[in-house]
Amino acid sequence: MTTTTFGKWRLDQPAARARVEAALRGLDGPLPTERSEANCSLRLDFARGSERAIVRQFTNGTLTLQNANPNGAAPAALFDQLRACIEAAAGPAAPAAGPGPAPARAASNGPDPATVFSTTWIGTDEAGKGDYFGPLVSAAVFVEARSAAILRELGVRDSKTLTDGRIRQLARTIPQTVGPTGSVVVRILPERYNRLYDEFRREGKSLNTLLAWAHARAIEDLLAAGVETDNVLVDRFTDVAYIRARLLRQSRARTLNLVALPRAEANVAVAAASILARASFVDWIERSSRELGVTLPKGASDAVVQTARRIVAQRGQDRLATLAKLHFKTTADVLGR
């Protein structure tokens, strides 16, 4: 059996690149070392014991995963974990060019997120985790067969494929379709987000645990509103064990069928949750921009760095903490560290 030592993906959309970066940074274990490299917008060097691997996001959209173990040692758990992380966020790796082994592909015989449930279920998603400015927003939506069919007819799909205008339209329609107790949005503002992130890191937990905390809050609120279902669908890279443990503490997960699948946004309930979360995030960005008199860019680009430097120069670092997720590498660029 030949061992795969290299993986390659094509990520043309900024949203896809942000999703992969957030997933990689959220993995449990030591934080990766960030390095500069020509023609790369991001390079992360991972180390676990004697294992080494490098992820490069090239400016032309290509992302690569390279085995970097000393003396050419075969990749093991670290490489496989990184490959699975990227494939869950971006899909299977591209076939290898020319002779040699092709990168392993994600399993195709698992449940289809779109059809994993057919009676009643809750879908959850979040927005803002890849954006320097703005809150982390989680949402949960409850559907049954009829409301799910209506949402599909309305064109509800993953918010990353929709314009902000269309997201706003659907965000008004979704609550009308699922009823007054069928959806919940939880907005974690930057100041609280930064405190929670620091608390979780001190406890040795990852960004994924913070994301799970946000998902669990939305699920709790929806269950508390009286929806009746045992089925919940979340994205694979949400910390499902944490969600289950938190819900058990609230005595609400005794029989919960909590399913985690990659690319869960293909499910209409998760897609609806992604739209509600994104609409709330965009609303905060636009309202805060008006209040500041400064347009807050989305993502984590050079424009974000320049805007953050302007805010610090005019209003100080304390004001930045009310607007941004300070653990991003962007903070070091802004403050010249």
C-alpha positions as CSV (number, residue, x, y, z in Angstrom):
1,M,0.0,0.0,0.0
2,T,1.5,3.4,-1.0
3,T,1.3,6.2,1.4
4,T,-0.1,9.6,0.3
5,T,2.4,12.4,1.2
6,F,0.7,15.4,-0.5
7,G,-2.7,16.8,-1.0
8,K,-3.9,19.6,-3.3
9,W,-7.2,21.5,-3.4
10,R,-8.6,24.3,-5.5
11,L,-10.2,27.1,-3.4
12,D,-11.3,29.9,-5.7
13,Q,-13.8,31.5,-3.3
14,P,-12.6,33.6,-0.3
15,A,-15.4,32.0,1.8
16,A,-14.0,28.5,1.1
17,R,-10.5,29.6,2.1
18,A,-11.8,31.2,5.3
19,R,-13.8,28.0,6.1
20,V,-10.7,25.8,5.7
21,E,-8.5,28.2,7.7
22,A,-11.0,28.4,10.6
23,A,-11.3,24.6,10.6
24,L,-7.5,24.1,10.7
25,R,-7.0,26.7,13.4
26,G,-9.8,25.1,15.5
27,L,-8.2,21.6,15.7
28,D,-7.3,20.4,19.1
29,G,-3.6,20.3,20.0
30,P,-0.7,22.8,19.8
31,L,-1.4,25.9,17.7
32,P,0.3,25.9,14.3
33,T,3.2,28.2,13.5
34,E,2.4,30.8,11.0
35,R,5.2,31.7,8.4
36,S,5.5,34.0,5.5
37,E,6.3,32.6,2.1
38,A,6.3,34.0,-1.4
39,N,3.0,33.7,-3.4
40,C,1.2,32.4,-0.2
41,S,-1.5,34.2,1.6
42,L,-1.2,31.7,4.4
43,R,1.3,29.1,5.6
44,L,0.7,27.0,8.7
45,D,3.3,24.6,10.0
46,F,1.9,21.9,12.3
47,A,3.9,19.8,14.8
48,R,2.8,16.9,17.0
49,G,5.6,15.1,18.7
50,S,7.9,14.0,15.9
51,E,5.3,14.6,13.2
52,R,5.4,17.6,10.9
53,A,3.1,18.9,8.2
54,I,2.7,22.1,6.2
55,V,-0.4,23.7,4.8
56,R,0.0,26.4,2.1
57,Q,-2.7,28.6,0.7
58,F,-1.4,30.1,-2.5
59,T,-2.6,33.4,-3.8
60,N,-3.8,31.7,-7.0
61,G,-6.4,29.7,-5.0
62,T,-4.4,26.4,-4.7
63,L,-4.1,24.9,-1.2
64,T,-1.6,22.2,-0.5
65,L,-1.0,19.8,2.4
66,Q,2.6,18.5,2.6
67,N,4.1,15.8,4.7
68,A,7.2,17.4,6.4
69,N,8.3,14.7,8.7
70,P,12.1,14.5,9.5
71,N,14.1,12.2,7.3
72,G,11.1,11.6,5.0
73,A,9.3,9.5,7.6
74,A,5.8,8.4,6.4
75,P,2.9,10.6,7.5
76,A,0.8,9.4,10.3
77,A,-2.0,10.7,12.6
78,L,-1.3,14.4,12.2
79,F,-1.2,14.3,8.3
80,D,-4.4,12.2,8.3
81,Q,-6.2,14.6,10.7
82,L,-5.2,17.6,8.6
83,R,-6.3,15.9,5.4
84,A,-9.7,14.9,6.9
85,C,-10.1,18.4,8.2
86,I,-9.5,20.0,4.8
87,E,-11.6,17.5,2.9
88,A,-14.6,18.0,5.3
89,A,-14.4,21.8,4.7
90,A,-13.5,21.8,1.0
91,G,-14.3,18.4,-0.5
92,P,-12.0,15.7,-1.8
93,A,-8.4,16.5,-2.9
94,A,-7.7,16.9,-6.6
95,P,-6.3,13.8,-8.3
96,A,-2.5,13.7,-8.4
97,A,-1.0,14.7,-11.7
98,G,1.0,12.1,-13.6
99,P,2.2,8.8,-12.1
100,G,2.1,8.2,-8.4
101,P,-0.5,7.8,-5.8
102,A,-3.6,10.0,-5.7
103,P,-4.5,11.7,-2.5
104,A,-7.1,9.8,-0.5
105,R,-10.7,10.9,-1.0
106,A,-13.3,11.4,1.5
107,A,-15.6,8.5,2.0
108,S,-18.6,8.6,-0.4
109,N,-20.8,6.0,1.3
110,G,-21.7,8.0,4.4
111,P,-25.1,9.5,5.0
112,D,-26.2,12.3,2.7
113,P,-26.7,15.5,4.8
114,A,-29.7,16.5,2.5
115,T,-31.7,13.3,3.3
116,V,-30.3,12.1,6.6
117,F,-33.6,13.0,8.3
118,S,-37.1,12.9,6.9
119,T,-39.6,13.6,9.7
120,T,-38.6,16.3,12.1
121,W,-35.2,17.7,12.9
122,I,-33.1,20.7,14.0
123,G,-30.2,22.1,11.9
124,T,-27.6,24.4,13.2
125,D,-24.9,26.6,11.6
126,E,-22.8,29.7,12.4
127,A,-21.5,32.8,10.7
128,G,-18.6,35.1,11.4
129,K,-16.0,32.6,12.5
130,G,-13.7,33.5,9.6
131,D,-14.3,37.2,9.9
132,Y,-12.0,39.4,12.0
133,F,-14.6,42.1,12.6
134,G,-18.0,41.2,14.0
135,P,-19.7,38.7,16.2
136,L,-19.9,34.9,16.1
137,V,-23.5,34.1,15.3
138,S,-25.1,30.7,15.7
139,A,-28.6,29.7,14.6
140,A,-30.8,26.7,14.9
141,V,-33.9,25.9,12.8
142,F,-36.6,23.3,13.4
143,V,-38.3,21.7,10.4
144,E,-40.8,19.0,9.6
145,A,-41.5,17.5,6.2
146,R,-43.9,20.2,5.1
147,S,-41.9,23.2,6.2
148,A,-38.7,21.6,4.8
149,A,-40.4,21.3,1.4
150,I,-41.5,24.9,1.5
151,L,-38.0,26.1,2.4
152,R,-36.6,24.2,-0.6
153,E,-39.2,25.7,-2.9
154,L,-38.2,29.2,-1.6
155,G,-34.6,28.5,-2.7
156,V,-33.1,28.1,0.8
157,R,-29.5,26.8,0.4
158,D,-26.1,27.4,1.9
159,S,-25.8,31.1,2.6
160,K,-22.3,31.2,1.1
161,T,-23.9,30.7,-2.3
162,L,-26.3,33.7,-1.9
163,T,-26.0,37.5,-2.1
164,D,-26.5,39.6,1.0
165,G,-29.7,40.9,-0.5
166,R,-31.1,37.5,-1.0
167,I,-30.0,36.4,2.4
168,R,-32.0,39.3,3.9
169,Q,-35.1,38.3,2.0
170,L,-34.9,34.7,3.1
171,A,-34.1,35.6,6.7
172,R,-37.5,37.4,6.8
173,T,-39.3,34.4,5.2
174,I,-37.8,31.5,7.2
175,P,-39.3,32.4,10.6
176,Q,-42.7,32.8,8.9
177,T,-42.3,29.3,7.4
178,V,-41.1,27.5,10.5
179,G,-43.3,29.4,13.0
180,P,-42.5,31.7,15.9
181,T,-40.8,29.0,17.9
182,G,-39.1,27.2,15.0
183,S,-35.9,29.3,14.8
184,V,-33.3,30.8,17.2
185,V,-30.4,33.2,16.6
186,V,-27.6,33.6,19.2
187,R,-25.2,36.5,18.6
188,I,-21.9,36.5,20.6
189,L,-20.5,40.0,20.4
190,P,-16.7,40.5,20.1
191,E,-16.1,41.4,23.7
192,R,-17.8,38.3,25.0
193,Y,-16.3,36.2,22.2
194,N,-12.8,37.3,23.2
195,R,-13.4,36.5,26.9
196,L,-14.9,33.0,26.0
197,Y,-12.0,32.3,23.6
198,D,-9.4,33.1,26.3
199,E,-11.3,31.0,28.9
200,F,-11.4,28.0,26.5
201,R,-7.7,28.3,25.6
202,R,-6.7,28.4,29.3
203,E,-8.7,25.2,29.7
204,G,-6.8,23.6,26.8
205,K,-9.8,23.7,24.5
206,S,-9.9,24.7,20.9
207,L,-11.8,27.1,18.7
208,N,-14.1,24.2,17.8
209,T,-15.2,24.0,21.5
210,L,-16.2,27.7,21.4
211,L,-18.1,27.0,18.2
212,A,-19.8,24.1,19.9
213,W,-20.7,26.3,22.8
214,A,-22.5,28.6,20.4
215,H,-24.3,25.8,18.7
216,A,-25.4,24.3,22.0
217,R,-26.8,27.6,23.1
218,A,-29.0,27.8,20.0
219,I,-30.1,24.2,20.4
220,E,-30.9,24.8,24.1
221,D,-33.0,27.8,23.3
222,L,-34.9,26.0,20.6
223,L,-35.6,23.0,22.8
224,A,-36.7,25.3,25.6
225,A,-39.2,27.0,23.2
226,G,-41.0,23.6,23.0
227,V,-40.0,22.0,19.7
228,E,-40.4,18.3,19.7
229,T,-37.7,16.2,18.0
230,D,-34.8,14.0,18.9
231,N,-32.9,14.7,15.7
232,V,-30.2,17.4,15.4
233,L,-27.7,17.9,12.5
234,V,-24.5,19.8,12.9
235,D,-21.3,20.2,10.9
236,R,-18.6,17.6,11.5
237,F,-16.1,20.1,12.8
238,T,-18.4,21.2,15.6
239,D,-17.3,19.6,18.9
240,V,-20.3,17.2,19.2
241,A,-19.1,15.7,22.4
242,Y,-19.1,19.1,24.0
243,I,-22.6,19.9,22.7
244,R,-23.9,16.6,24.0
245,A,-22.3,17.1,27.4
246,R,-23.7,20.6,27.8
247,L,-27.2,19.5,26.8
248,L,-27.0,16.6,29.2
249,R,-26.2,19.0,32.0
250,Q,-29.5,20.8,31.1
251,S,-31.3,17.4,31.1
252,R,-32.2,17.9,27.4
253,A,-30.1,15.3,25.6
254,R,-31.1,11.9,27.1
255,T,-32.4,10.6,23.8
256,L,-31.0,13.2,21.4
257,N,-29.9,11.8,18.1
258,L,-27.0,14.3,17.4
259,V,-25.5,13.7,14.0
260,A,-22.4,15.4,12.7
261,L,-21.7,15.3,8.9
262,P,-19.3,17.2,6.6
263,R,-20.9,19.8,4.3
264,A,-24.0,19.8,6.4
265,E,-25.2,22.9,4.7
266,A,-26.7,20.7,2.0
267,N,-29.5,20.0,4.5
268,V,-32.3,22.5,4.2
269,A,-32.6,23.1,8.0
270,V,-28.8,23.7,8.3
271,A,-29.0,25.9,5.2
272,A,-31.8,27.9,6.8
273,A,-29.8,28.3,10.0
274,S,-26.8,29.5,7.9
275,I,-29.0,32.2,6.3
276,L,-30.3,33.4,9.7
277,A,-26.9,33.5,11.2
278,R,-25.4,35.3,8.2
279,A,-28.2,37.9,8.1
280,S,-27.6,38.7,11.7
281,F,-23.9,39.0,11.2
282,V,-24.3,41.3,8.2
283,D,-26.8,43.4,10.0
284,W,-24.3,43.9,12.9
285,I,-21.4,44.8,10.5
286,E,-23.5,47.4,8.6
287,R,-25.0,48.9,11.8
288,S,-21.6,49.1,13.5
289,S,-20.1,50.6,10.3
290,R,-22.7,53.4,10.4
291,E,-22.1,54.1,14.0
292,L,-18.3,54.3,13.6
293,G,-18.4,56.2,10.3
294,V,-16.0,53.5,9.1
295,T,-16.8,50.6,6.8
296,L,-15.9,47.3,8.5
297,P,-14.7,44.9,5.8
298,K,-15.6,41.2,6.0
299,G,-13.0,38.4,6.1
300,A,-9.4,38.9,7.2
301,S,-7.8,40.7,4.2
302,D,-5.3,43.6,3.9
303,A,-8.3,45.9,3.9
304,V,-9.2,44.6,7.3
305,V,-5.7,45.3,8.6
306,Q,-5.8,48.9,7.3
307,T,-9.2,49.5,8.8
308,A,-8.2,48.1,12.2
309,R,-5.1,50.2,12.3
310,R,-7.3,53.3,11.6
311,I,-9.6,52.3,14.4
312,V,-6.7,51.8,16.9
313,A,-5.1,55.1,15.8
314,Q,-8.4,57.1,16.3
315,R,-10.0,55.2,19.2
316,G,-7.4,53.0,20.8
317,Q,-7.0,49.2,21.4
318,D,-9.9,49.0,23.8
319,R,-12.3,50.0,21.0
320,L,-10.8,47.3,18.7
321,A,-11.7,44.7,21.4
322,T,-15.4,45.6,21.0
323,L,-15.2,45.1,17.2
324,A,-12.8,42.3,16.4
325,K,-11.8,38.7,17.3
326,L,-8.4,39.4,18.8
327,H,-6.9,35.9,18.5
328,F,-6.7,36.2,14.7
329,K,-3.2,36.8,13.3
330,T,-4.6,40.1,12.0
331,T,-4.2,41.6,15.5
332,A,-0.4,41.1,15.4
333,D,-0.4,42.7,12.0
334,V,-2.4,45.6,13.2
335,L,-0.4,46.3,16.3
336,G,3.0,45.6,14.6
337,R,3.9,42.7,16.9
